[in-house]
Amino acid sequence: MATKTKRIAATILCALLLMALCTSALQVYALTNIGATTTGISISGGNGTAICSLSGYQGIVTKCSIKANLQQYKNGSWVTIATWQQSFSTFYGSLTGTKAITKGYDYRTQAIYTATSASGTETLTTYSGVKHYS
């Protein structure tokens, strides 16, 4: 069963990496609970899509959550225009959210990842690369 879970987690991470290849960052950390994250943004057909995934340490992390904020750079600061959140009863998860966006602005995804184990809860905030919609 553990092998099947690892395969599912690996498949999810690979799929998200391919979807967000040019505008995401796979980050690996030396943290207690969080092993790796992917935070990306895709713009297509007038929509902005936040793409996020989290992989905690199997056998250590008991639950995790992802909060994704789609942000627009407007009047000199980043403004959140849409938020999605999901919790998972396992050591990994992924989340995507899509919103119609306006031409002429820069966009990015802010992701807040949380992973919980017996030793406590760890939270990490990351950002995708910036994409301009013209």
C-alpha positions in Angstrom: 0.0 0.0 0.0 2.9 2.4 0.8 4.3 1.9 -2.7 1.0 2.7 -4.3 0.7 5.9 -2.2 4.2 6.9 -3.2 3.4 6.3 -6.9 0.2 8.4 -6.6 2.2 11.3 -4.9 4.9 11.1 -7.5 2.4 11.1 -10.4 0.6 14.2 -8.9 3.9 16.1 -8.5 5.0 15.2 -12.1 1.7 16.3 -13.6 1.8 19.6 -11.8 5.4 20.2 -12.8 4.6 19.6 -16.5 1.5 21.9 -16.3 3.5 24.8 -14.8 6.9 24.2 -16.3 7.8 27.7 -17.3 6.2 29.6 -14.4 6.6 27.5 -11.3 9.3 26.6 -8.9 9.8 23.2 -7.4 11.3 23.9 -4.0 12.8 21.3 -1.7 13.4 22.2 1.9 15.3 21.1 5.0 12.2 21.2 7.1 10.7 18.8 9.6 7.4 18.1 7.9 7.4 19.7 4.4 9.5 17.9 1.9 8.7 19.7 -1.4 6.3 22.1 -2.9 5.3 23.3 -6.4 3.8 26.8 -6.8 2.9 27.9 -10.3 0.7 30.0 -12.5 -0.8 29.5 -15.9 -2.5 32.1 -18.1 -4.7 30.9 -21.0 -7.9 32.0 -22.6 -8.5 35.0 -20.3 -8.1 32.9 -17.2 -5.4 32.7 -14.5 -4.8 29.4 -12.9 -3.0 28.8 -9.6 -1.3 25.4 -9.5 0.0 24.2 -6.1 1.2 20.9 -4.7 2.7 19.8 -1.4 4.5 16.7 -0.4 5.2 16.1 3.3 7.3 13.3 4.7 5.4 10.0 4.6 5.1 8.3 7.9 5.6 11.6 9.7 2.9 14.0 8.3 -0.6 13.1 9.2 -2.5 15.9 7.5 -1.8 19.0 5.3 -3.4 21.9 3.7 -2.9 24.3 0.8 -4.2 27.9 0.5 -3.6 29.5 -2.9 -4.0 33.2 -3.6 -4.1 34.4 -7.1 -2.6 37.9 -7.0 -2.6 40.9 -9.4 0.0 43.6 -9.4 -2.0 46.9 -9.3 -1.1 50.4 -8.3 2.3 49.4 -6.9 1.3 46.4 -4.8 0.2 42.8 -5.0 -3.6 42.4 -4.5 -5.3 39.0 -3.9 -8.1 38.6 -6.4 -9.1 35.0 -5.7 -8.4 32.4 -2.9 -8.8 28.6 -2.9 -8.1 26.3 0.1 -8.2 22.6 0.6 -7.2 20.2 3.4 -6.0 16.7 3.1 -5.9 13.7 5.5 -2.6 12.5 4.2 1.0 13.6 3.7 0.5 15.2 0.3 -2.0 17.1 -1.8 -2.5 19.4 -4.8 -4.8 22.3 -5.6 -5.7 24.2 -8.7 -8.0 27.2 -9.0 -9.0 29.3 -12.0 -10.3 32.8 -12.3 -11.0 35.2 -15.2 -8.4 37.9 -15.3 -7.9 41.3 -16.9 -5.3 42.2 -19.6 -2.5 44.6 -18.9 -1.5 43.3 -15.5 1.1 41.0 -13.9 -0.1 38.0 -12.0 1.4 35.4 -9.6 0.4 32.7 -7.2 1.0 32.9 -3.5 0.7 29.5 -1.7 0.6 28.9 2.0 1.4 25.2 2.8 0.8 23.6 6.2 1.9 20.1 7.2 1.0 18.6 10.6 2.8 15.8 12.5 3.0 14.5 16.0 5.8 17.1 16.7 3.7 20.1 15.5 2.6 22.1 12.5 4.9 23.6 10.0 3.8 26.5 7.6 5.6 27.7 4.5 4.7 30.5 2.1 6.0 30.5 -1.4 5.4 32.4 -4.7 5.3 31.4 -8.3 7.1 33.4 -11.0 5.3 36.5 -12.4 3.4 36.3 -15.7 2.1 39.3 -17.6 -1.2 39.0 -19.4 -1.4 41.2 -22.5 
